[in-house]
Amino acid sequence: MKNIVNNITNGKDLEINFPQYFEGMMDNYCKNSYVRFTMNYYTYYDSFIEENANRNSKLEALFERFNYLVDKFVLKNPNVAELTDAIKEIDDIRNAVITDMKGITSVVDILNMYEYCLNRVEYRFKEDDKFGKIKDEDFTRDVMRYIVSDEDKMVISMKICDVVRQLPVRMLKARFLEYVYEGMKVYKGSEKKSLDDFMYMLRTAATIDVSSEAFTVSDDITEILEKLKNVDYKNISKDEYDSMSELLNYAATYIEKTASDYMLFQELVNDLYVILLAMPYVSMDCEEKDICKIIVENINNTDEELEEHLMQLEGKQEKYSSFIGKYEYIFDVIENSYTDLIGSLMLSHQYESLRLMEKLQSVSIFIEFEEEEVVEEQREAVTEDYVDEMYKKFTEDYNMFASLNSKAFVRAAMANILSGLPVFFGNISEIQDYIYNSMVGCSDEAEKIACKEILYSLMED
């Protein structure tokens, strides 16, 4: 492969070297996927099928569709005539997982907001013999010492964001929106996509935007979210607090397990996708496929029997990943200089399949293939008019959001948004004043104690 890559880099005998390069890369992508698929299938089947007490019907249905493809294209000799439909099916399964995962992510964001609300009332029902005695001035000095204890500007910025997220939010809406606007103006001159992504991050973290799939994750979770929403956090009783805390912990555990199941399943889907894409171009007769077939066919056998076969795959994933990482850079060479030639050599379809394989084996397991087309449309520079347009949209949606939610929930959203903004302090004194004024301006002693406890815990880590 080294000679092939050198020839491509030097523009030599491309009509010979391109097909050889594509075949070599596809072969390694395919074998790498067989190895990872085999290991993950064993793990997934054990954790989701055998041990999962809280079965997810949506994921079970997707797994059934997935296993149909495994049976036809991994366990049996594949019918090439059916490959196009199989690729459409695996793509549809993959998109369904991405949609479901967006819902799960939204649930996580919502639960984080309710955790914020419950944390702020905890000390109404819990004795404090430590944090309430710390004066606001001393607390401010301790937090400032923590922030400036590092010389790395990036670390300092991260610390400031963490602190802002936990401080009591006591400011007028106009001041809050002014901070948001100033944060948006930082993106003037950059690509529109940068500002769009930034606003998406703010809006989702604060649950101004929530995926509709959040309310289809499970009936139990939907019911819990509704109960948490209907709590009067200003006048919450101890029994309500205990009940809501228990529900929140249950929901968090359930969502963590469900998200883990979906992530592992998506890796399986991605690897089967790669295998299907490679089928027309490389030999499917390999040790990796044989072992994969044995594992899947005998998945209900004892662990000892299966582990003997799994041991035969040790080190292979590292081998193939190393090969891929070493020669993947040629994609950039092709992209910059040879896309027209690839077309004239009638290699476009093979090349597109190869680029999909690259994405499917990347660390971004939920990457959406259409994203690059969107980027192309958003490369124009951000102007002041565009900032104003986006800001107007944000204020309208924020006002609607604030009118539909409790004050405690809105404050949680404000804290999330403020912590996600580019650092809006001009100097150390402004940071210090912000911390001190946040504490002094908060008349809820339970909330102040909770903030102190959380931040001292953060500072000790």
Buried (B, 14 or more C-beta within 10 A) or exposed (E): BEEBBEBBEEEEEBEEBBBBBBBBBBBBBBBBBBBBBBBBBBEBBBBBEEEBEEEBEBBEEBBEEBBEBBEBBBEEEBEEEEBEEBBEBBBEBBEBBBBBBBBBBBBBBBBBBBBBBBBBBBBBBEEBEEBBEBEBEEBBBBBBEBBEEEEEEEEBBBBBBBBBBBBBBBBEEEEBBEBBBEBBBBBEEEBBBBBBEBBEEBBBBBBBBBBEBBBBBBEEBBEBBEBBEEBEBEEBEEEBBEBBBEBBEBBBEBBEBBBEBBBBBBBBBBBBBBBBBBBEBBEBEBEBBEBBBBBBEEBEEEEEEBEEBBEBBEEBBEEBBEBBEEBBEBBEEBEEEBEEBBEEBEBEEBBEBBBBBBBBBEEEBBEEEEEEEEEEEBEEEBEEEBBEEBBEEBBEEBEEBBEEBBEBBBBBBBBBBBBBBBBBBEEEEEBBEBBBBBBBEBEBEBBBBBBBBBBBEBBEE
